[in-house]
Amino acid sequence: MAHELLSDPLLKGVPVFDGFKVLKPCVLYELVGRGGMGVVYRGRHLSLDIDVAVKFLLPDLEQKNPRVIARFQREAKIAAHVTHQNLIRVFSIHSRFNVHYIVMEYVWGETAKACVKRRGPLPEREALTILLEAAEGLAAAHVKNIVHRDVKPDNILISAEGDVKVADLGLAKAAGEQDFLTATGAAMGTPNFMPPEQWYDTRSVGPAGDVYALGATLYFLLAGRPAITGSSQAEIMSRICSQPFPDVRREIANVSSDVALLLRRCTQKKPDERIQNGRELAEELLRILGGERERLVQAETGTGSRRFRLQNPPPRETIARIKSALLGTGSPKASEQPLRRYLIKHAQDRSKLPAPLFSAVAASVSARSATRDPIPLWVGILSVITALVVFLLVLGTLFLG
């Protein structure tokens, strides 16, 4: 809810406008979820006029390891270089008010994990269709030699319209590229869905590692639980690396022989004995499905469902005022645009201006947003000069007094 964001410690330094946190280019209004690396909010993109997901880096991580910022920024850059209808689209990356954030496509729907939790194990054709579309999205990444390395049900989103999208390229990297963020070779990923090689050296994981994770995800969709579990990471690691991958037919008797064979081919211990990449897996899945995908839209998950409705979105009037204040919409005089752009640019980051001068800038912007009449150019210049003089006088008094 928007009012909850006002007291959110992560957004403490983010400006408030009409009761909403505003972080250009978005208005934030709902917490979506928290993960090990970041927090995701729902927002409204002021220029594109669409809902977006805004992912913030947790400040604690930055303090513990400054290099995590590089990883966070790399996530956005890698995702931005791969475009596919089954991958979450990244629009932009920003650093303002001492926070680092990525603006991404927002999906109205739920994760594959949440879907299974709500409904139980999925019918075979539906599970295969979900995996097929996830494989097609990853195939686009594999073609560019990019490996996801954290495929799991939590990172596969199913929209209210039945579209499947793979999210969170937080561990992705170009295959063969030195990963300075995991230079120790430490395992990174989600234990239950990690291939054996990822436990020993994250840098060695190729597209076949994503195929293993997709196979483990298919087992989860069909059985309603992970194939391999344990009381600790060490126990999970031991089972993944030393024991055969479980036969899904021991859990679900009516799974077809084609699907059971596909799972075995995806989850072989040695990467070169698996299906090699997303494209090959997608071809196999489409063959098993007979060339016809299952329709994923269901009555209870349609766009009219309460579960997918917007929660307290900003009113249209508020959006219009924020656009006017931050984007300069509706200003009739082109001659005022240079000063206006200057005011807005520096008002975005208070740390760039002395306090008295920032106050004058903020007052000018607020006055403009509260009325349809533009501030005359000479008034804006005079306000800035006056504030600067006051600041210099105060500074002189402090040093000379």
C-alpha positions in Angstrom: 0.0 0.0 0.0 1.2 3.5 -0.8 1.0 4.7 2.9 3.1 1.8 4.0 5.9 2.9 1.6 6.1 6.3 3.4 7.6 4.6 6.5 9.7 2.1 4.6 13.3 2.5 5.8 14.7 1.7 2.3 12.8 4.6 0.8 13.6 7.1 3.6 15.4 9.5 1.4 13.0 9.3 -1.6 10.8 12.4 -2.1 7.0 12.3 -1.4 4.5 14.0 -3.6 0.7 13.9 -2.8 1.3 11.0 -0.4 3.3 8.9 -2.9 7.0 8.1 -3.1 8.3 9.5 -6.4 11.5 8.2 -7.8 12.0 9.3 -11.4 10.8 7.8 -13.8 8.2 6.2 -11.5 5.6 6.6 -8.8 5.9 3.8 -6.3 2.7 2.5 -4.6 2.9 -1.1 -3.5 5.4 -3.6 -2.1 5.6 -6.7 -4.2 8.2 -8.8 -2.4 11.5 -9.1 -0.8 14.4 -11.4 -1.8 17.9 -12.1 -0.6 19.4 -9.4 -2.8 16.7 -6.8 -3.2 13.2 -5.5 -2.7 10.6 -5.1 -5.5 7.9 -2.5 -5.6 5.1 -1.9 -8.0 5.1 1.6 -9.6 3.7 3.6 -12.5 6.1 4.7 -15.2 5.5 8.4 -15.8 6.7 8.4 -19.4 5.5 5.0 -20.6 2.2 5.2 -18.6 2.4 1.5 -17.7 2.8 -0.4 -14.4 6.4 -1.5 -13.8 8.3 -3.5 -11.2 11.1 -1.5 -9.5 13.8 -3.6 -7.9 16.0 -2.0 -5.2 19.3 -3.2 -4.0 19.3 -3.8 -0.2 21.7 -1.3 1.4 23.0 -3.8 3.9 24.5 -5.8 1.0 26.2 -2.7 -0.4 27.8 -2.0 3.0 29.0 -5.5 3.4 30.4 -5.8 -0.1 30.6 -2.7 -2.4 31.1 -5.0 -5.4 27.5 -6.1 -5.1 26.5 -2.9 -6.8 28.5 -4.0 -9.8 26.6 -7.3 -9.8 23.3 -5.6 -9.4 24.0 -3.2 -12.4 25.3 -6.1 -14.4 22.0 -8.0 -13.9 20.2 -5.1 -15.6 22.6 -4.8 -18.4 22.6 -8.5 -19.2 18.8 -8.6 -19.1 18.6 -5.5 -21.3 20.7 -7.2 -24.0 18.3 -10.2 -24.3 14.8 -9.5 -25.7 12.1 -12.2 -25.9 8.4 -12.4 -25.1 9.2 -15.1 -22.4 11.8 -13.0 -20.6 11.1 -10.1 -18.2 12.1 -6.9 -20.0 14.4 -4.3 -18.4 13.7 -0.7 -19.1 16.4 1.2 -17.3 18.8 1.3 -14.3 19.3 4.2 -11.9 21.1 5.4 -8.8 19.4 8.3 -7.0 19.0 9.4 -3.3 21.6 6.8 -2.3 19.5 3.9 -3.6 20.2 1.7 -6.7 17.2 0.4 -8.6 16.2 -1.3 -11.8 12.9 -0.5 -13.7 11.5 -3.7 -15.2 8.4 -5.1 -16.8 5.6 -5.8 -14.3 3.7 -9.1 -14.7 0.1 -9.3 -13.3 0.0 -12.9 -12.1 1.9 -15.3 -9.9 5.0 -17.4 -9.8 5.0 -21.1 -10.8 5.7 -21.9 -7.2 2.7 -19.9 -6.0 0.6 -21.6 -8.7 1.5 -25.0 -7.4 1.0 -24.0 -3.8 -2.5 -22.7 -4.7 -3.6 -25.6 -6.9 -1.3 -28.5 -6.1 0.6 -30.6 -8.7 -0.3 -29.5 -12.2 -1.6 -31.6 -15.1 1.1 -32.9 -17.3 0.3 -30.8 -20.4 0.0 -27.6 -18.5 3.4 -28.2 -16.7 5.0 -29.0 -20.1 3.6 -25.8 -21.6 5.0 -23.7 -18.8 8.4 -25.3 -19.2 8.2 -25.0 -23.0 7.8 -21.2 -22.8 10.4 -20.8 -20.1 12.8 -22.8 -22.3 12.1 -20.6 -25.3 12.9 -17.5 -23.3 16.2 -19.0 -22.0 17.0 -20.2 -25.6 17.2 -16.5 -26.5 19.7 -16.0 -23.8 21.7 -19.1 -24.7 22.0 -17.9 -28.3 23.9 -14.9 -26.9 26.0 -17.1 -24.8 24.3 -16.0 -21.6 23.4 -18.4 -18.8 20.8 -17.7 -16.2 22.2 -19.9 -13.3 19.2 -19.5 -11.0 16.2 -21.1 -12.8 13.5 -22.2 -10.4 9.7 -22.1 -9.9 10.0 -18.8 -8.0 11.7 -17.2 -11.1 9.0 -18.4 -13.6 6.1 -16.0 -13.7 2.6 -16.8 -15.2 0.5 -13.8 -16.1 -3.2 -13.5 -15.7 -3.4 -13.8 -19.5 -1.4 -17.1 -19.4 1.9 -15.7 -20.6 5.0 -17.3 -19.1 8.1 -15.1 -18.4 11.5 -16.0 -16.8 12.6 -13.4 -14.3 15.7 -12.5 -12.2 18.9 -12.7 -14.1 20.7 -11.9 -10.9 23.2 -14.7 -11.3 23.4 -14.6 -15.1 26.7 -14.2 -16.9 28.2 -14.5 -20.3 29.4 -18.1 -20.6 33.2 -18.3 -20.4 33.5 -14.8 -19.0 35.5 -14.4 -15.8 33.0 -13.8 -13.0 34.9 -11.5 -10.6 32.0 -11.5 -8.2 32.4 -15.3 -7.6 36.1 -15.5 -7.9 36.3 -17.9 -5.0 34.2 -20.4 -6.9 31.6 -20.4 -4.2 28.2 -22.0 -5.1 25.5 -19.4 -5.9 21.9 -20.3 -6.8 19.0 -22.1 -5.2 20.1 -25.4 -3.7 17.2 -27.7 -4.7 17.4 -26.7 -8.4 21.2 -26.4 -8.9 23.1 -28.8 -11.2 26.0 -30.7 -9.7 28.7 -28.6 -11.4 27.3 -25.4 -9.9 28.1 -26.7 -6.4 31.8 -26.9 -7.3 32.3 -23.8 -9.4 29.6 -21.3 -10.5 31.8 -20.1 -13.3 31.7 -23.5 -15.0 27.9 -23.5 -15.5 26.9 -23.4 -19.1 23.5 -23.6 -20.9 23.2 -27.3 -19.9 23.1 -26.1 -16.3 19.9 -24.1 -17.0 18.5 -27.3 -18.7 19.1 -29.2 -15.4 17.3 -26.5 -13.4 14.4 -26.6 -15.9 14.2 -30.4 -15.4 14.1 -30.0 -11.7 11.4 -27.3 -12.1 9.3 -29.7 -14.2 9.5 -32.3 -11.5 8.3 -29.7 -9.0 5.4 -28.7 -11.3 4.3 -32.3 -11.6 4.9 -33.6 -8.1 4.2 -30.4 -6.1 7.5 -30.5 -4.3 11.3 -30.4 -5.1 12.8 -33.7 -6.3 15.7 -33.4 -3.9 15.5 -32.1 -0.4 17.6 -32.2 2.8 17.9 -30.7 6.2 20.9 -28.6 5.2 22.7 -27.3 2.1 25.4 -29.9 2.6 22.9 -32.8 2.6 21.2 -31.4 -0.5 24.5 -31.0 -2.2 25.5 -34.6 -1.4 22.3 -36.0 -2.8 22.4 -33.9 -6.0 26.0 -34.8 -6.7 26.1 -38.4 -5.7 22.6 -39.9 -6.1 20.5 -40.4 -9.3 17.8 -37.8 -9.9 14.5 -39.3 -8.6 12.1 -40.9 -11.0 9.0 -38.7 -11.1 6.8 -41.8 -11.7 7.4 -42.9 -8.2 5.6 -39.7 -7.1 3.1 -39.4 -9.8 2.1 -42.7 -11.4 0.3 -41.4 -14.5 3.3 -39.4 -15.9 3.9 -40.4 -19.4 7.1 -42.4 -20.4 8.1 -39.5 -22.8 8.1 -37.0 -19.9 10.0 -39.4 -17.6 12.6 -39.9 -20.3 12.8 -36.2 -20.9 13.4 -35.6 -17.1 16.3 -38.1 -17.1 17.9 -36.5 -20.1 17.7 -33.0 -18.5 19.1 -34.1 -15.1 22.1 -36.3 -16.0 25.1 -35.7 -13.6 27.5 -34.8 -16.5 26.5 -31.6 -18.4 27.6 -33.1 -21.8 25.1 -36.0 -21.3 22.1 -33.7 -21.0 20.0 -31.8 -23.5 22.4 -29.0 -24.2 20.4 -25.8 -24.3 17.0 -24.1 -24.2 16.4 -24.4 -27.9 16.9 -28.2 -27.9 14.7 -28.6 -24.9 12.0 -26.5 -26.4 12.0 -28.7 -29.5 11.6 -31.8 -27.4 8.8 -30.3 -25.3 6.9 -29.2 -28.4 7.3 -32.7 -29.9 5.9 -34.3 -26.7 3.0 -31.8 -26.8 2.2 -32.8 -30.4 2.9 -29.2 -31.5 -0.1 -27.8 -29.5 0.4 -25.8 -26.3 -2.0 -26.0 -23.4 -4.1 -22.9 -22.7 -2.9 -21.6 -19.3 -5.6 -18.9 -18.7 -8.1 -20.1 -16.1 -11.3 -18.5 -14.9 -10.0 -17.8 -11.4 -6.8 -16.1 -12.6 -8.4 -13.8 -15.2 -7.7 -10.0 -15.2 -10.9 -9.4 -13.3 -9.8 -11.5 -10.3 -9.3 -9.8 -7.0 -5.8 -11.3 -6.7 -4.6 -9.4 -9.7 -6.2 -6.0 -9.2 -4.2 -2.9 -8.6 -3.8 -2.1 -4.9 -4.3 1.7 -4.3 -2.8 3.0 -7.5 -2.1 6.7 -7.7 -5.2 8.7 -8.9 -5.0 10.1 -12.4 -5.0 13.6 -11.0 -1.9 12.8 -8.9 -0.1 11.3 -11.9 -0.9 14.4 -13.9 0.5 16.7 -11.2 3.7 14.6 -10.8 4.2 14.5 -14.6 3.8 18.3 -14.7 6.3 18.8 -11.9 9.0 16.3 -13.0 8.6 15.9 -16.7 7.6 19.4 -17.6 4.3 18.5 -19.4 1.9 21.2 -20.2 4.4 24.1 -20.1 3.5 26.5 -22.9 6.6 28.5 -23.1 9.7 26.9 -24.7 11.8 29.8 -23.3 11.3 28.5 -19.8 12.4 25.0 -20.5 16.2 25.5 -19.9 15.7 26.8 -16.4 13.0 24.3 -15.7 15.3 21.4 -16.7 18.0 22.8 -14.5 15.7 23.0 -11.5 14.3 19.5 -12.0 17.7 17.9 -12.6 19.2 19.2 -9.4 16.1 18.8 -7.3 16.4 15.0 -8.0 19.5 14.8 -5.9 19.5 17.0 -2.8 23.2 16.1 -2.1 24.2 18.2 -5.2 22.9 21.5 -3.8 23.3 23.5 -0.5 20.3 23.3 1.7 19.0 26.9 1.2 19.5 26.7 -2.5 17.7 23.3 -2.7 14.8 24.8 -0.7 14.4 27.6 -3.3 14.5 25.0 -6.1 12.0 22.8 -4.4 9.7 25.7 -3.8 9.9 26.7 -7.4 9.0 23.2 -8.6 6.1 22.9 -6.1 4.7 26.2 -7.1 4.8 25.3 -10.7 3.0 21.9 -10.0 0.3 23.6 -8.0 -0.9 25.9 -10.8 -1.4 25.8 -14.5 0.3 29.2 -14.8 4.0 28.9 -15.4 6.5 30.7 -13.2 8.0 33.7 -15.2 11.6 33.1 -16.1 12.8 36.2 -14.2 11.1 35.0 -11.0 12.9 31.6 -11.1 16.3 33.3 -11.7 15.7 35.8 -8.9 14.8 33.0 -6.5 17.9 31.1 -7.2 20.2 34.2 -7.0 18.5 35.2 -3.7 19.0 31.8 -2.2 22.6 31.7 -3.3 23.3 35.1 -1.7 21.6 34.0 1.6 23.7 30.8 1.6 27.0 32.8 1.1 26.0 35.2 3.9 25.4 32.3 6.2 28.6 30.7 5.2 30.5 33.9 5.8 29.0 34.5 9.2 30.0 31.0 10.3 33.6 31.4 9.2 34.1 35.1 10.3 32.0 34.9 13.5 
